[in-house]
Amino acid sequence: MAEPVPVFDYSDAYLKGRVTVAIETRAAAEVDALRAFPASPVDWRGRLVVLRAYVIVCLEQGASADDVYAAKLKAYRLEWESALAQANAAANAVKDADYKPFLTIGLERG
């Protein structure tokens, strides 16, 4: 029986072979714990899961402050923070667009 493979598409050639289903599941759980992110026009959840998986791999694999993982960790943490801010802004925009205040005006006959 074949071993399960991650669901998301990982473009970093160096790290994608190190992303396991367990790491992807952990990354997805961490992203889902933050909030619900809109799926259109950008799949924010998927993008954040991939970035979080990269960060987890770098944290687990890194051995010293000057190895490849440390350099990639620095870059992916910055990308994570930027993407998270954009995803939060997109989620807030969707939430604000769906906001429909309920207004009632009492009518009385005089």
C-alpha positions as CSV (number, residue, x, y, z in Angstrom):
1,M,0.0,0.0,0.0
2,A,1.3,3.4,-0.9
3,E,2.1,5.9,1.8
4,P,-0.3,8.9,1.9
5,V,1.0,12.1,0.3
6,P,0.3,15.7,1.3
7,V,-2.7,17.3,-0.3
8,F,-1.4,20.8,-1.1
9,D,1.1,21.7,-3.8
10,Y,4.6,22.6,-2.5
11,S,6.7,24.6,-4.9
12,D,10.0,24.8,-2.8
13,A,12.0,21.9,-4.3
14,Y,14.3,21.6,-1.3
15,L,11.5,21.4,1.3
16,K,8.6,19.7,-0.5
17,G,10.1,16.3,0.0
18,R,10.3,16.9,3.7
19,V,6.6,17.9,4.1
20,T,4.8,14.8,5.4
21,V,1.1,14.3,5.9
22,A,1.7,14.7,9.7
23,I,3.3,18.1,9.2
24,E,0.7,19.2,6.7
25,T,-2.1,18.1,9.2
26,R,-0.4,20.0,12.0
27,A,0.0,23.1,9.8
28,A,-3.7,22.9,8.7
29,A,-4.8,22.6,12.4
30,E,-2.7,25.7,13.3
31,V,-4.1,27.7,10.5
32,D,-7.7,26.6,11.2
33,A,-7.3,27.5,14.9
34,L,-6.6,31.2,13.8
35,R,-9.9,31.8,12.0
36,A,-11.9,30.9,8.9
37,F,-10.3,32.4,5.8
38,P,-12.2,33.1,2.5
39,A,-11.5,30.8,-0.4
40,S,-12.0,33.2,-3.3
41,P,-10.4,34.7,-5.3
42,V,-7.3,33.5,-3.4
43,D,-7.2,30.2,-1.4
44,W,-5.9,31.9,1.7
45,R,-6.2,28.8,3.8
46,G,-4.2,26.7,1.4
47,R,-1.5,29.3,1.0
48,L,-1.2,29.7,4.8
49,V,-1.1,25.9,5.3
50,V,1.8,25.6,2.8
51,L,3.8,28.4,4.4
52,R,3.1,27.0,7.9
53,A,4.3,23.6,6.8
54,Y,7.5,25.1,5.5
55,V,8.1,26.9,8.8
56,I,7.5,23.6,10.7
57,V,9.9,21.7,8.5
58,C,12.6,24.3,8.9
59,L,12.1,24.4,12.7
60,E,12.3,20.6,12.9
61,Q,15.2,20.0,10.5
62,G,17.4,23.0,11.3
63,A,20.6,22.1,13.2
64,S,22.4,25.4,13.3
65,A,21.9,29.1,12.9
66,D,23.7,29.2,9.6
67,D,22.3,26.2,7.7
68,V,20.0,26.2,4.8
69,Y,17.0,25.6,7.0
70,A,17.7,28.7,9.1
71,A,17.9,30.9,5.9
72,K,14.7,29.4,4.6
73,L,13.0,29.7,8.0
74,K,13.8,33.4,8.0
75,A,12.3,33.9,4.6
76,Y,9.2,31.8,5.1
77,R,8.5,33.5,8.5
78,L,8.4,36.8,6.7
79,E,6.2,35.4,4.0
80,W,3.9,33.8,6.6
81,E,3.5,37.1,8.4
82,S,2.7,39.0,5.2
83,A,0.3,36.3,3.9
84,L,-1.4,36.2,7.3
85,A,-2.0,39.9,7.3
86,Q,-3.4,39.8,3.8
87,A,-5.6,36.8,4.6
88,N,-6.9,38.6,7.7
89,A,-7.7,41.7,5.7
90,A,-9.5,39.5,3.1
91,A,-11.5,37.8,5.8
92,N,-12.4,41.1,7.4
93,A,-13.5,42.5,4.1
94,V,-15.8,39.5,3.5
95,K,-17.1,39.8,7.0
96,D,-17.8,43.5,6.5
97,A,-19.4,43.0,3.1
98,D,-21.8,40.4,4.7
99,Y,-22.7,42.7,7.5
100,K,-26.4,43.7,7.3
101,P,-27.5,45.7,10.2
102,F,-31.0,45.2,11.3
103,L,-32.7,48.5,11.8
104,T,-36.2,48.9,13.2
105,I,-38.2,52.0,13.5
106,G,-41.1,52.0,15.8
107,L,-44.2,53.4,14.1
108,E,-47.0,54.9,16.2
109,R,-50.3,56.4,15.3
110,G,-51.1,59.6,16.9
